């Protein structure tokens, strides 16, 4: 497994922006797709965004399309989630996750495809 540490969460007003970072260690980062998921209070964890191992393909949930962007820097072993135009419904704990198989993207929204998870970072959007 890989160790993942998220950062960048916090309190922001409606319409504001945050950039989450997730630093990885313990695995050849550039070989694995990465994902971001979130869990709001009282709700199940849900898919937010994913990116292929080389950054060539990105996927985002319909609920955040046009507002959130996922990217990665393989030289820094880091994946990012840029969040713009934040809404109160974006309030959640955000988790990054590493794919369990190398060089695969299929079923990118399926949490079972990820075998390593960070501890999460809280994002709170106030209205």
Secondary structure, DSSP 8 states (H G I E B T S, - for coil): --EEEEE--EEEETT--EEEEEEEESS-GGGS-EEEEEE-TTS--EEEEEE-TTSS-EEE-GGGTTTEEEEEETTTTEEEEEE-S--GGG-EEEEEEEESSTT--TTTT-GGGEEEE---EEEEEE-
